Amino acid sequence: MAWPFILANASIPLLGLVDTAVIGNTGSVVDLGAIALGSLIFSFVYWSFGFLRMGTTGFVAQADGVGDSIEIRAILGRSCLIALTIGLLILLLQWPIGSSSFALLSGTADVESVAKTYFYTRIWGAPATLILFVIMGVWIGLGESTELLKLQLFLNGLNMALDVLAAGVMGLGAYGIALGTVIAEISTCMLGFYRLTRFLSEKQSVALTWEAFWPRDRIRQLGQMMTLLSANTDIMVRTLLLVFAFSYFTNEAAKFGTVALAATHIVLQLMAFTAFFLDGFAYVAESQAGRSYGARDRAQFDLVMYRTTILAAIASVFLGLAVLLVGEYMVMVLTDIDEVLVMASTLLPICAVYVVASFPAFQLDGVFIGTSHTRQMRDASALSLGVFLVSIWLLGDWLALEGLWWAMVVFVIARAISLWLYFPKVQRQFVDSARAKLSTT
């Protein structure tokens, strides 16, 4: 189940590389800088709304575990309504969002002018992108990893082709890149929505009509809608805390000089690459833990925990060894600046330790998302962020840049430990459910 998730994740950075290659060979340095600034804004905005994917996954997996096919369609309806509402609000507020974002970023007048064209073009794909998050969440919740892979390959493949056509052939520069992305997002949203509703219609033996497919009474249930909104809010807060941690980490690295910042950025790319693999096993944990949790099947839940953790642990060891053995060659591909190469090489062993130590946090994140224990995720993130900030204060002064990186290792371990402290609550749910069934009998 994990390998299609891994390939789907791996296709995402490939799109960024193609965009860079196309504009780097056909456009100007202004276009390249504009895309960098514009993409940064969208990364932050869309990452903030990642709860649309994660929140949907957990509730769908649990409904699938209990065999409630109507609730699965109701969750899809509720989540799509939320995503569409947020997407339309982004369109309505695009000028305040754009103005405040560009006020915080540093760019020359030429770069900022082109970046604004890129931003105000690409933002029209926001509703489609957010609904795509929901569609992906449903596929993951159902454990249909190959469907997610097909969706990502179509999205990124079409996006690449349109980027080459618009920017490479037609010479539209950054505007062409943005236009190609919008068309790809809208097209994929339409195709993905059709494939998902058709899949559910066939699997659940329900007609694919407005009246039969959509359980409008369930969708409109205020209590269920509030539960979904509450879970999504928890996940959003948790995500923003993680974004702040990595942003603060990068800002602290900049205090040690330009070379230190460049070396940190490059090693972070290697770290992000390993996350694509570990996320694949975390997605499986989300789906299968949620399904067994919904069915209140403790034996299956324990088996899911055991198997996904073992596989993720093995993968993390191999990934850590890869960083140690070939990390320096990968750094050479990314830069030829001697000072950056030397400093990045000194950080690779710490990065390898981080990779090996990170898999428990990934797996527990998956379990908590799948079982919809979002408040505990939020609180655990706040606790681990506090540990991280103290670690930076202690280790940064003592070991300089290397101390900063060791603080990142402490952070990922603190994330796992803080989640583990809340894990008995998840296990108690099975006991409480079994007692409820027994008393009913």
The 8 nearest C-alpha neighbors of each residue, nearest first, counted from 0:
[[1, 2, 144, 283, 3, 4, 142, 143],
 [2, 0, 279, 4, 280, 3, 283, 5],
 [1, 3, 5, 4, 0, 6, 279, 144],
 [4, 2, 6, 5, 144, 145, 148, 1],
 [3, 5, 279, 7, 1, 2, 6, 144],
 [4, 6, 279, 2, 8, 276, 3, 7],
 [7, 5, 9, 3, 8, 4, 2, 10],
 [8, 6, 148, 4, 10, 5, 9, 151],
 [9, 7, 5, 6, 10, 275, 11, 4],
 [8, 10, 6, 11, 7, 5, 275, 12],
 [9, 11, 13, 7, 8, 12, 6, 14],
 [10, 12, 13, 9, 14, 8, 15, 155],
 [13, 11, 15, 14, 10, 9, 16, 8],
 [14, 12, 16, 10, 11, 15, 17, 9],
 [15, 13, 17, 12, 16, 11, 155, 18],
 [16, 14, 12, 18, 13, 17, 19, 11],
 [15, 17, 13, 19, 14, 18, 20, 12],
 [18, 16, 20, 14, 19, 15, 21, 13],
 [19, 17, 15, 21, 16, 20, 22, 14],
 [18, 20, 16, 17, 22, 21, 23, 15],
 [19, 21, 23, 17, 18, 22, 16, 24],
 [22, 20, 18, 24, 23, 19, 17, 25],
 [21, 23, 26, 25, 19, 24, 20, 18],
 [22, 24, 20, 21, 19, 26, 25, 31],
 [25, 23, 22, 21, 26, 20, 27, 167],
 [26, 24, 22, 167, 23, 21, 27, 166],
 [27, 25, 22, 172, 23, 24, 30, 28],
 [28, 26, 30, 29, 31, 23, 25, 22],
 [27, 29, 31, 30, 32, 26, 23, 33],
 [28, 30, 110, 32, 27, 31, 33, 109],
 [31, 29, 33, 27, 173, 28, 32, 26],
 [32, 30, 28, 34, 29, 33, 22, 35],
 [31, 33, 35, 29, 34, 30, 110, 28],
 [34, 32, 114, 30, 110, 36, 35, 31],
 [33, 35, 37, 31, 36, 32, 38, 114],
 [34, 36, 32, 38, 33, 37, 39, 31],
 [37, 35, 39, 33, 34, 38, 32, 114],
 [36, 38, 34, 40, 39, 114, 118, 35],
 [39, 37, 41, 35, 40, 36, 34, 42],
 [38, 40, 42, 36, 37, 41, 35, 43],
 [41, 39, 43, 37, 38, 42, 44, 36],
 [40, 42, 44, 38, 43, 39, 45, 37],
 [43, 41, 39, 45, 40, 44, 46, 38],
 [42, 44, 46, 40, 41, 45, 47, 39],
 [45, 43, 41, 47, 46, 42, 40, 48],
 [44, 46, 48, 47, 42, 43, 41, 49],
 [47, 45, 49, 43, 48, 44, 42, 238],
 [46, 48, 44, 45, 49, 235, 43, 239],
 [49, 47, 45, 50, 46, 51, 235, 44],
 [48, 50, 46, 51, 52, 47, 45, 53],
 [49, 51, 53, 231, 48, 52, 54, 234],
 [52, 50, 49, 133, 54, 53, 132, 48],
 [51, 53, 136, 132, 133, 50, 55, 49],
 [54, 52, 50, 56, 55, 51, 136, 368],
 [55, 53, 50, 56, 51, 57, 231, 52],
 [54, 56, 136, 52, 53, 58, 57, 59],
 [57, 55, 140, 136, 53, 59, 54, 137],
 [58, 56, 369, 60, 368, 371, 59, 55],
 [57, 59, 61, 60, 55, 56, 62, 54],
 [60, 58, 62, 140, 56, 61, 71, 57],
 [61, 59, 140, 290, 289, 63, 57, 286],
 [60, 62, 293, 290, 289, 64, 58, 63],
 [63, 61, 59, 67, 65, 64, 60, 71],
 [62, 64, 66, 60, 61, 65, 290, 59],
 [65, 63, 290, 294, 293, 61, 62, 66],
 [64, 66, 294, 293, 62, 63, 67, 61],
 [67, 65, 63, 64, 68, 62, 294, 61],
 [68, 66, 62, 70, 69, 65, 63, 71],
 [69, 67, 71, 70, 66, 203, 72, 63],
 [68, 70, 72, 71, 67, 73, 214, 217],
 [69, 71, 73, 72, 68, 67, 74, 62],
 [72, 70, 68, 74, 73, 69, 59, 62],
 [71, 73, 75, 69, 70, 74, 76, 213],
 [72, 74, 70, 218, 76, 75, 71, 217],
 [75, 73, 77, 71, 76, 72, 78, 70],
 [74, 76, 72, 78, 73, 77, 79, 71],
 [75, 77, 73, 79, 74, 78, 218, 80],
 [78, 76, 74, 80, 79, 75, 218, 73],
 [77, 79, 81, 75, 80, 76, 74, 82],
 [78, 80, 82, 76, 81, 77, 130, 83],
 [81, 79, 77, 83, 78, 82, 84, 76],
 [80, 82, 78, 84, 79, 83, 85, 77],
 [83, 81, 79, 85, 129, 84, 130, 80],
 [82, 84, 86, 80, 126, 85, 81, 79],
 [85, 83, 81, 87, 86, 82, 80, 88],
 [86, 84, 88, 82, 87, 83, 89, 81],
 [87, 85, 126, 83, 89, 125, 88, 84],
 [86, 88, 90, 84, 89, 85, 83, 91],
 [89, 87, 91, 85, 90, 86, 92, 84],
 [90, 88, 92, 86, 87, 91, 93, 85],
 [89, 91, 87, 93, 88, 92, 86, 123],
 [92, 90, 88, 89, 93, 87, 94, 86],
 [91, 93, 89, 90, 94, 95, 88, 96],
 [94, 92, 96, 90, 89, 95, 91, 97],
 [93, 95, 97, 96, 92, 98, 91, 119],
 [96, 94, 98, 97, 92, 93, 99, 100],
 [97, 95, 93, 94, 99, 98, 100, 92],
 [98, 96, 94, 100, 95, 99, 93, 101],
 [97, 99, 95, 101, 100, 96, 94, 102],
 [98, 100, 102, 96, 97, 101, 95, 103],
 [101, 99, 97, 103, 102, 98, 96, 104],
 [102, 100, 104, 103, 98, 99, 97, 111],
 [101, 103, 99, 100, 104, 98, 105, 97],
 [104, 102, 101, 100, 99, 105, 98, 106],
 [105, 103, 101, 102, 106, 100, 36, 111],
 [104, 106, 103, 107, 101, 102, 111, 36],
 [107, 105, 111, 110, 104, 108, 36, 109],
 [106, 108, 110, 109, 111, 105, 112, 29],
 [107, 109, 111, 110, 112, 106, 113, 105],
 [110, 108, 112, 107, 111, 113, 29, 106],
 [111, 109, 33, 29, 107, 113, 112, 108],
 [110, 112, 114, 108, 109, 113, 106, 107],
 [111, 113, 109, 115, 114, 110, 108, 116],
 [112, 114, 116, 115, 110, 111, 33, 117],
 [115, 113, 33, 111, 117, 116, 112, 37],
 [116, 114, 118, 112, 117, 113, 119, 111],
 [115, 117, 113, 114, 119, 118, 120, 174],
 [116, 118, 114, 174, 120, 115, 177, 119],
 [119, 117, 115, 121, 120, 116, 37, 122],
 [120, 118, 116, 122, 117, 121, 115, 123],
 [121, 119, 117, 118, 122, 177, 116, 123],
 [120, 122, 177, 118, 123, 181, 119, 124],
 [121, 123, 124, 125, 119, 120, 118, 90],
 [124, 122, 121, 125, 120, 181, 90, 126],
 [123, 125, 181, 122, 127, 126, 121, 128],
 [124, 126, 128, 86, 122, 127, 123, 129],
 [127, 125, 86, 129, 83, 128, 124, 130],
 [126, 128, 130, 185, 124, 125, 129, 188],
 [129, 127, 131, 125, 126, 130, 184, 124],
 [130, 128, 132, 131, 126, 82, 127, 125],
 [129, 131, 133, 127, 132, 82, 128, 79],
 [130, 132, 134, 128, 129, 133, 188, 135],
 [133, 131, 52, 129, 135, 130, 134, 51],
 [132, 134, 136, 52, 130, 131, 135, 51],
 [135, 133, 131, 137, 136, 132, 130, 138],
 [136, 134, 138, 132, 133, 137, 131, 139],
 [135, 137, 52, 56, 133, 139, 55, 134],
 [136, 138, 140, 134, 135, 139, 56, 141],
 [139, 137, 135, 141, 143, 140, 136, 147],
 [140, 138, 142, 136, 141, 137, 143, 286],
 [141, 139, 56, 60, 286, 137, 59, 142],
 [140, 142, 138, 139, 143, 60, 137, 286],
 [141, 143, 139, 140, 286, 144, 138, 283],
 [144, 142, 138, 141, 146, 145, 139, 147],
 [143, 145, 147, 146, 3, 142, 4, 0],
 [146, 144, 148, 147, 3, 143, 149, 4],
 [147, 145, 149, 148, 144, 143, 150, 138],
 [146, 148, 150, 144, 145, 149, 138, 151],
 [147, 149, 7, 145, 151, 146, 150, 3],
 [150, 148, 146, 152, 147, 151, 153, 145],
 [149, 151, 147, 153, 148, 152, 154, 146],
 [152, 150, 154, 148, 153, 149, 7, 155],
 [151, 153, 149, 155, 154, 150, 156, 148],
 [152, 154, 156, 150, 151, 155, 157, 149],
 [155, 153, 151, 157, 152, 156, 187, 183],
 [154, 156, 158, 152, 157, 153, 151, 159],
 [157, 155, 153, 159, 158, 152, 154, 160],
 [158, 156, 160, 159, 154, 155, 183, 153],
 [157, 159, 155, 183, 161, 156, 180, 160],
 [160, 158, 162, 156, 157, 161, 155, 163],
 [161, 159, 157, 163, 162, 158, 164, 156],
 [160, 162, 179, 164, 158, 163, 159, 165],
 [163, 161, 176, 159, 165, 179, 164, 160],
 [162, 164, 167, 160, 161, 166, 165, 159],
 [163, 165, 168, 161, 162, 167, 166, 169],
 [166, 164, 175, 169, 162, 171, 163, 161],
 [167, 165, 170, 171, 172, 175, 163, 162],
 [166, 168, 163, 170, 164, 25, 165, 169],
 [167, 169, 164, 170, 166, 165, 163, 171],
 [170, 168, 165, 171, 166, 167, 164, 175],
 [169, 171, 166, 167, 172, 168, 165, 25],
 [172, 170, 175, 166, 169, 165, 174, 173],
 [173, 171, 166, 175, 174, 26, 170, 30],
 [172, 174, 176, 175, 30, 117, 177, 34],
 [175, 173, 177, 117, 172, 176, 171, 178],
 [176, 174, 171, 165, 166, 178, 172, 173],
 [175, 177, 162, 173, 179, 174, 178, 166],
 [178, 176, 121, 180, 174, 175, 179, 117],
 [177, 179, 175, 181, 180, 176, 174, 121],
 [180, 178, 161, 176, 182, 162, 177, 181],
 [179, 181, 183, 177, 178, 158, 182, 184],
 [182, 180, 124, 184, 178, 183, 179, 121],
 [181, 183, 179, 185, 184, 180, 186, 178],
 [182, 184, 180, 186, 158, 181, 185, 157],
 [185, 183, 181, 187, 182, 186, 127, 128],
 [184, 186, 188, 127, 182, 187, 183, 181],
 [187, 185, 183, 189, 188, 184, 182, 190],
 [188, 186, 190, 184, 189, 185, 154, 191],
 [189, 187, 185, 191, 186, 190, 131, 127],
 [190, 188, 192, 186, 187, 191, 193, 185],
 [189, 191, 187, 193, 192, 188, 194, 186],
 [192, 190, 188, 194, 193, 189, 187, 195],
 [191, 193, 195, 189, 190, 194, 188, 196],
 [192, 194, 190, 196, 191, 195, 197, 189],
 [195, 193, 197, 191, 192, 196, 198, 190],
 [196, 194, 198, 192, 197, 193, 191, 199],
 [195, 197, 199, 193, 198, 194, 200, 192],
 [196, 198, 200, 194, 195, 199, 193, 201],
 [199, 197, 195, 201, 196, 200, 194, 202],
 [200, 198, 202, 196, 201, 197, 203, 195],
 [201, 199, 205, 197, 203, 198, 204, 202],
 [200, 202, 204, 198, 199, 203, 197, 205],
 [203, 201, 199, 200, 204, 198, 205, 197],
 [202, 204, 200, 201, 205, 199, 68, 198],
 [205, 203, 201, 200, 202, 206, 199, 207],
 [204, 206, 200, 203, 212, 207, 211, 201],
 [207, 205, 208, 211, 200, 212, 204, 201],
 [206, 208, 212, 200, 205, 211, 197, 209],
 [207, 209, 211, 206, 210, 212, 213, 205],
 [210, 208, 212, 211, 213, 207, 206, 214],
 [209, 211, 208, 212, 213, 214, 215, 207],
 [212, 210, 208, 209, 206, 213, 205, 207],
 [211, 213, 207, 208, 209, 210, 206, 205],
 [212, 214, 215, 211, 209, 210, 72, 73],
 [215, 213, 217, 216, 73, 218, 212, 69],
 [214, 216, 218, 217, 213, 219, 73, 210],
 [215, 217, 219, 218, 214, 220, 73, 213],
 [218, 216, 220, 219, 215, 214, 73, 70],
 [217, 219, 73, 215, 216, 220, 77, 76],
 [218, 220, 216, 217, 221, 215, 224, 77],
 [221, 219, 217, 223, 222, 218, 224, 216],
 [222, 220, 224, 223, 219, 225, 218, 226],
 [221, 223, 225, 224, 220, 226, 227, 219],
 [224, 222, 226, 225, 221, 220, 227, 218],
 [223, 225, 221, 227, 226, 222, 228, 220],
 [224, 226, 228, 222, 227, 223, 229, 221],
 [227, 225, 223, 229, 224, 228, 230, 222],
 [226, 228, 224, 230, 225, 229, 231, 223],
 [229, 227, 225, 231, 226, 230, 232, 224],
 [230, 228, 226, 232, 231, 227, 225, 233],
 [231, 229, 233, 227, 232, 228, 373, 226],
 [230, 232, 228, 234, 50, 233, 229, 54],
 [231, 233, 235, 229, 230, 234, 228, 236],
 [234, 232, 230, 236, 231, 235, 374, 377],
 [233, 235, 237, 231, 232, 50, 236, 238],
 [234, 236, 232, 238, 237, 233, 50, 47],
 [237, 235, 239, 233, 238, 234, 240, 232],
 [236, 238, 377, 234, 240, 235, 239, 380],
 [239, 237, 235, 241, 240, 236, 234, 242],
 [238, 240, 242, 236, 241, 237, 243, 235],
 [239, 241, 243, 237, 238, 242, 236, 244],
 [242, 240, 244, 238, 243, 239, 245, 237],
 [243, 241, 239, 245, 244, 240, 246, 238],
 [242, 244, 246, 240, 241, 245, 247, 239],
 [245, 243, 241, 247, 242, 246, 248, 240],
 [244, 246, 248, 242, 247, 243, 249, 241],
 [247, 245, 243, 249, 248, 244, 242, 250],
 [246, 248, 250, 244, 245, 249, 243, 251],
 [247, 249, 245, 251, 246, 250, 244, 252],
 [250, 248, 252, 246, 251, 247, 245, 253],
 [249, 251, 247, 253, 252, 248, 246, 254],
 [252, 250, 248, 254, 253, 249, 247, 255],
 [251, 253, 249, 260, 254, 250, 255, 259],
 [254, 252, 260, 250, 255, 251, 256, 257],
 [255, 253, 251, 252, 256, 250, 260, 257],
 [254, 256, 253, 252, 259, 400, 257, 260],
 [257, 255, 259, 253, 254, 258, 260, 252],
 [256, 258, 260, 259, 261, 253, 255, 254],
 [257, 259, 261, 260, 256, 339, 262, 338],
 [260, 258, 262, 256, 257, 261, 255, 263],
 [259, 261, 253, 257, 263, 252, 258, 262],
 [260, 262, 258, 264, 263, 259, 257, 265],
 [263, 261, 343, 259, 339, 265, 264, 260],
 [262, 264, 260, 266, 261, 265, 267, 259],
 [265, 263, 267, 261, 262, 266, 260, 268],
 [264, 266, 268, 262, 267, 263, 261, 269],
 [267, 265, 269, 268, 263, 264, 262, 270],
 [266, 268, 270, 264, 265, 269, 263, 271],
 [269, 267, 271, 265, 266, 270, 272, 264],
 [268, 270, 272, 266, 267, 271, 273, 265],
 [271, 269, 267, 273, 268, 272, 266, 274],
 [270, 272, 274, 268, 269, 273, 267, 275],
 [273, 271, 269, 274, 270, 275, 268, 276],
 [274, 272, 270, 275, 271, 276, 318, 269],
 [275, 273, 271, 277, 276, 272, 278, 270],
 [276, 274, 278, 273, 8, 272, 277, 5],
 [277, 275, 5, 274, 279, 278, 273, 280],
 [276, 278, 274, 279, 280, 275, 311, 281],
 [279, 277, 281, 275, 276, 280, 274, 282],
 [278, 280, 5, 4, 1, 282, 277, 276],
 [279, 281, 283, 282, 1, 278, 277, 307],
 [280, 282, 278, 365, 284, 362, 283, 279],
 [283, 281, 285, 279, 284, 280, 278, 365],
 [282, 284, 280, 286, 281, 285, 287, 1],
 [283, 285, 281, 365, 282, 287, 288, 286],
 [286, 284, 369, 365, 282, 366, 283, 288],
 [285, 287, 140, 283, 289, 60, 142, 284],
 [286, 288, 290, 284, 289, 285, 283, 291],
 [289, 287, 291, 284, 290, 285, 300, 286],
 [290, 288, 369, 60, 61, 370, 292, 286],
 [289, 291, 64, 60, 61, 287, 293, 292],
 [292, 290, 294, 296, 288, 300, 293, 289],
 [293, 291, 295, 289, 294, 290, 288, 61],
 [292, 294, 61, 64, 290, 65, 295, 291],
 [293, 295, 65, 64, 291, 296, 292, 290],
 [296, 294, 292, 293, 429, 291, 297, 432],
 [295, 297, 291, 294, 299, 298, 300, 292],
 [298, 296, 300, 299, 295, 301, 429, 291],
 [299, 297, 301, 300, 296, 302, 291, 303],
 [300, 298, 302, 301, 297, 296, 291, 303],
 [299, 301, 297, 303, 291, 302, 298, 288],
 [302, 300, 304, 298, 303, 299, 297, 305],
 [303, 301, 299, 305, 304, 300, 306, 298],
 [304, 302, 300, 306, 301, 305, 307, 299],
 [305, 303, 301, 302, 307, 306, 308, 300],
 [304, 306, 302, 308, 303, 307, 309, 301],
 [305, 307, 309, 303, 308, 304, 302, 310],
 [306, 308, 310, 309, 304, 305, 303, 311],
 [307, 309, 311, 305, 306, 310, 304, 312],
 [308, 310, 312, 306, 311, 307, 305, 313],
 [311, 309, 307, 313, 312, 308, 314, 306],
 [310, 312, 314, 308, 313, 309, 307, 315],
 [313, 311, 309, 315, 314, 310, 308, 358],
 [314, 312, 310, 316, 315, 311, 309, 317],
 [313, 315, 311, 317, 312, 316, 318, 310],
 [316, 314, 355, 318, 312, 317, 313, 319],
 [317, 315, 319, 313, 318, 314, 355, 320],
 [318, 316, 320, 314, 319, 315, 321, 313],
 [317, 319, 321, 315, 320, 316, 314, 322],
 [320, 318, 351, 316, 322, 321, 317, 354],
 [321, 319, 323, 317, 322, 318, 324, 316],
 [320, 322, 318, 324, 319, 323, 325, 317],
 [323, 321, 326, 319, 320, 351, 325, 324],
 [322, 324, 320, 321, 326, 325, 348, 351],
 [323, 325, 321, 322, 326, 320, 327, 328],
 [326, 324, 328, 327, 321, 322, 323, 329],
 [327, 325, 322, 329, 328, 323, 324, 330],
 [326, 328, 330, 329, 325, 344, 331, 324],
 [329, 327, 331, 325, 330, 326, 332, 324],
 [330, 328, 326, 332, 331, 327, 325, 333],
 [329, 331, 327, 333, 332, 328, 326, 334],
 [332, 330, 328, 334, 329, 333, 335, 327],
 [333, 331, 329, 330, 334, 328, 335, 327],
 [332, 334, 330, 331, 329, 265, 335, 328],
 [335, 333, 331, 336, 332, 330, 340, 339],
 [334, 336, 331, 337, 340, 333, 332, 339],
 [337, 335, 339, 334, 338, 340, 331, 341],
 [336, 338, 340, 339, 335, 341, 334, 342],
 [339, 337, 341, 340, 336, 342, 258, 343],
 [338, 340, 262, 342, 337, 336, 341, 258],
 [341, 339, 337, 343, 338, 342, 344, 336],
 [342, 340, 344, 338, 339, 343, 337, 345],
 [341, 343, 339, 345, 344, 340, 262, 338],
 [342, 344, 262, 346, 340, 345, 341, 339],
 [345, 343, 341, 347, 346, 342, 327, 340],
 [344, 346, 342, 343, 347, 341, 348, 349],
 [347, 345, 343, 344, 349, 348, 350, 342],
 [346, 348, 350, 344, 349, 345, 351, 323],
 [349, 347, 351, 350, 346, 323, 352, 345],
 [350, 348, 352, 351, 347, 346, 353, 405],
 [349, 351, 347, 353, 348, 352, 346, 354],
 [352, 350, 319, 348, 354, 353, 349, 322],
 [353, 351, 349, 355, 350, 354, 356, 348],
 [352, 354, 350, 408, 356, 351, 355, 357],
 [355, 353, 351, 357, 352, 356, 319, 315],
 [354, 356, 315, 352, 316, 353, 357, 319],
 [355, 357, 353, 354, 358, 352, 412, 359],
 [358, 356, 354, 355, 360, 411, 359, 353],
 [357, 359, 361, 360, 356, 362, 311, 312],
 [360, 358, 362, 361, 415, 357, 363, 356],
 [361, 359, 415, 363, 358, 362, 357, 414],
 [362, 360, 358, 364, 359, 363, 281, 365],
 [363, 361, 281, 365, 359, 364, 360, 358],
 [362, 364, 366, 365, 360, 361, 359, 367],
 [365, 363, 361, 367, 362, 366, 360, 368],
 [364, 366, 285, 281, 362, 368, 363, 284],
 [367, 365, 363, 369, 285, 368, 364, 284],
 [366, 368, 372, 370, 364, 369, 365, 371],
 [369, 367, 371, 365, 57, 366, 370, 285],
 [368, 370, 57, 285, 289, 366, 367, 371],
 [369, 371, 289, 367, 368, 372, 57, 366],
 [372, 370, 368, 373, 57, 369, 367, 58],
 [373, 371, 367, 370, 375, 374, 368, 376],
 [372, 374, 376, 371, 375, 230, 233, 234],
 [373, 375, 377, 376, 233, 372, 378, 230],
 [374, 376, 378, 373, 377, 372, 379, 421],
 [377, 375, 373, 379, 374, 378, 380, 372],
 [376, 378, 237, 374, 380, 375, 379, 233],
 [379, 377, 375, 381, 380, 376, 382, 374],
 [378, 380, 417, 382, 376, 381, 377, 418],
 [381, 379, 383, 377, 378, 382, 237, 384],
 [382, 380, 378, 384, 379, 383, 385, 377],
 [383, 381, 379, 385, 384, 380, 378, 386],
 [382, 384, 386, 413, 380, 414, 385, 381],
 [385, 383, 387, 381, 386, 382, 380, 388],
 [384, 386, 382, 388, 383, 387, 389, 381],
 [387, 385, 383, 389, 384, 388, 390, 382],
 [386, 388, 384, 410, 390, 385, 389, 383],
 [389, 387, 391, 385, 390, 386, 384, 392],
 [388, 390, 392, 386, 387, 391, 393, 385],
 [391, 389, 387, 393, 406, 392, 388, 394],
 [392, 390, 395, 388, 394, 406, 389, 393],
 [391, 393, 389, 390, 395, 394, 388, 396],
 [394, 392, 390, 391, 395, 396, 389, 397],
 [395, 393, 402, 397, 391, 396, 398, 390],
 [396, 394, 402, 399, 403, 391, 397, 398],
 [395, 397, 394, 399, 393, 398, 392, 402],
 [396, 398, 394, 395, 399, 393, 402, 392],
 [397, 399, 402, 395, 401, 394, 396, 400],
 [398, 400, 395, 402, 401, 396, 397, 403],
 [401, 399, 403, 402, 398, 395, 404, 252],
 [402, 400, 404, 403, 399, 398, 405, 346],
 [403, 401, 398, 394, 395, 405, 399, 400],
 [402, 404, 395, 400, 406, 401, 405, 391],
 [403, 405, 407, 401, 406, 402, 400, 408],
 [406, 404, 402, 408, 407, 403, 401, 409],
 [405, 407, 409, 403, 390, 404, 408, 391],
 [406, 408, 410, 404, 405, 409, 411, 403],
 [409, 407, 405, 353, 410, 406, 411, 412],
 [408, 410, 406, 412, 407, 411, 413, 405],
 [411, 409, 407, 387, 413, 408, 412, 406],
 [410, 412, 414, 413, 408, 409, 357, 407],
 [411, 413, 415, 409, 414, 410, 416, 408],
 [414, 412, 410, 416, 383, 411, 415, 417],
 [415, 413, 411, 383, 417, 412, 416, 360],
 [414, 416, 360, 412, 418, 413, 417, 359],
 [417, 415, 419, 413, 418, 414, 412, 420],
 [416, 418, 379, 420, 414, 419, 415, 413],
 [419, 417, 415, 421, 420, 416, 379, 414],
 [418, 420, 422, 416, 421, 417, 415, 363],
 [421, 419, 417, 418, 422, 416, 423, 379],
 [420, 422, 419, 418, 423, 424, 375, 417],
 [421, 423, 419, 425, 424, 420, 418, 426],
 [424, 422, 426, 425, 421, 427, 420, 419],
 [425, 423, 427, 422, 426, 421, 428, 420],
 [426, 424, 422, 423, 428, 427, 421, 429],
 [425, 427, 423, 428, 424, 429, 422, 430],
 [428, 426, 430, 424, 429, 425, 423, 431],
 [427, 429, 431, 426, 425, 430, 432, 424],
 [428, 430, 432, 427, 431, 426, 295, 433],
 [431, 429, 427, 433, 432, 428, 434, 426],
 [432, 430, 428, 434, 433, 429, 427, 435],
 [431, 433, 435, 429, 430, 434, 428, 436],
 [434, 432, 430, 436, 435, 431, 429, 437],
 [433, 435, 437, 431, 432, 436, 438, 430],
 [434, 436, 432, 438, 433, 437, 439, 431],
 [437, 435, 439, 433, 434, 438, 440, 432],
 [438, 436, 434, 440, 439, 435, 433, 432],
 [439, 437, 435, 440, 436, 434, 433, 432],
 [440, 438, 436, 437, 435, 434, 433, 432],
 [439, 437, 438, 436, 435, 434, 433, 432]]
